[in-house]
Amino acid sequence: MSLASRMFDHNFSKNTAAILGSFFTTIALTVCITLLWPFGGVVEQIFAGATFFFVFWALLFYWAILADNGRQAWKRILIIFTPTLAIDLASLFFNLQIK
């Protein structure tokens, strides 16, 4: 078993995915909601994104902690993070904000 494989299967990797991975994924989800929120002005968009921050973080944190190993925890986090980041970058790059 290689060193990288042992590192990803360790509990430290699972905890890192749960803490840091869920935090950064939650930030990406919050930005996504803020950019694409169709109702109200800027204040309502920011409020909508901030409202769901803790809910997203708690869900992602527990979903990663309940994984069997670190590799599965990172897969769970990246399943959500990758498309959310793509939506954020597309929204910012192409200015696809719904008005």
C-alpha positions as CSV (number, residue, x, y, z in Angstrom):
1,M,0.0,0.0,0.0
2,S,1.5,3.3,-1.0
3,L,2.0,6.3,1.3
4,A,-0.7,8.4,-0.6
5,S,-3.2,5.6,-0.4
6,R,-2.6,5.2,3.4
7,M,-2.9,9.0,3.9
8,F,-6.3,9.1,2.1
9,D,-7.7,6.1,4.0
10,H,-6.7,7.5,7.4
11,N,-9.1,9.1,9.9
12,F,-7.1,12.4,9.8
13,S,-8.0,12.7,6.1
14,K,-11.7,12.0,6.9
15,N,-11.6,14.7,9.6
16,T,-9.9,17.1,7.3
17,A,-12.5,16.5,4.6
18,A,-15.2,17.0,7.1
19,I,-13.8,20.3,8.5
20,L,-12.0,22.0,5.7
21,G,-13.8,20.4,2.7
22,S,-17.2,21.1,4.1
23,F,-16.2,24.6,4.9
24,F,-15.0,25.5,1.4
25,T,-17.9,23.6,-0.2
26,T,-20.3,25.6,2.0
27,I,-18.7,28.8,0.9
28,A,-19.1,27.8,-2.7
29,L,-22.7,26.9,-2.2
30,T,-23.4,30.2,-0.4
31,V,-21.8,32.1,-3.3
32,C,-23.9,30.1,-5.7
33,I,-27.1,30.9,-4.0
34,T,-26.2,34.5,-3.6
35,L,-25.4,34.9,-7.3
36,L,-28.4,33.0,-8.6
37,W,-31.1,34.0,-6.1
38,P,-33.9,35.3,-8.4
39,F,-35.9,37.3,-5.8
40,G,-35.3,40.8,-4.5
41,G,-32.3,42.9,-4.7
42,V,-28.7,42.5,-3.5
43,V,-29.6,42.5,0.2
44,E,-32.1,39.7,-0.3
45,Q,-29.6,37.7,-2.3
46,I,-26.9,38.0,0.4
47,F,-29.4,37.2,3.1
48,A,-30.6,34.1,1.3
49,G,-27.0,32.9,0.9
50,A,-26.2,33.6,4.5
51,T,-29.4,31.9,5.8
52,F,-28.4,28.5,4.4
53,F,-24.7,28.7,5.4
54,F,-24.9,26.7,8.7
55,V,-27.4,24.2,7.3
56,F,-25.1,23.4,4.4
57,W,-22.0,23.2,6.6
58,A,-23.7,20.9,9.1
59,L,-25.0,18.6,6.4
60,L,-21.7,18.3,4.6
61,F,-19.7,17.9,7.8
62,Y,-21.8,15.0,9.1
63,W,-22.0,13.4,5.6
64,A,-18.2,13.4,5.4
65,I,-17.7,12.3,9.1
66,L,-20.1,9.3,8.5
67,A,-17.9,8.0,5.6
68,D,-16.0,4.8,6.1
69,N,-12.6,6.3,5.3
70,G,-10.9,9.5,4.1
71,R,-11.1,8.6,0.5
72,Q,-14.9,8.2,0.6
73,A,-15.2,11.4,2.6
74,W,-13.2,13.4,0.0
75,K,-15.3,11.9,-2.8
76,R,-18.5,13.0,-1.0
77,I,-17.2,16.5,-0.6
78,L,-15.9,16.8,-4.2
79,I,-19.2,15.5,-5.6
80,I,-20.8,18.7,-4.3
81,F,-17.9,21.0,-4.5
82,T,-16.9,20.5,-8.2
83,P,-20.3,21.4,-9.9
84,T,-20.9,24.2,-7.4
85,L,-17.5,25.7,-8.1
86,A,-18.2,25.4,-11.9
87,I,-21.5,27.2,-11.5
88,D,-19.9,29.9,-9.4
89,L,-17.1,30.5,-11.9
90,A,-19.5,30.5,-14.8
91,S,-21.8,33.0,-13.1
92,L,-18.9,35.3,-12.2
93,F,-17.2,34.9,-15.6
94,F,-20.2,35.2,-17.8
95,N,-22.2,37.4,-15.4
96,L,-25.2,35.0,-15.5
97,Q,-26.9,36.6,-12.5
98,I,-30.6,36.3,-12.8
99,K,-32.4,39.6,-12.5
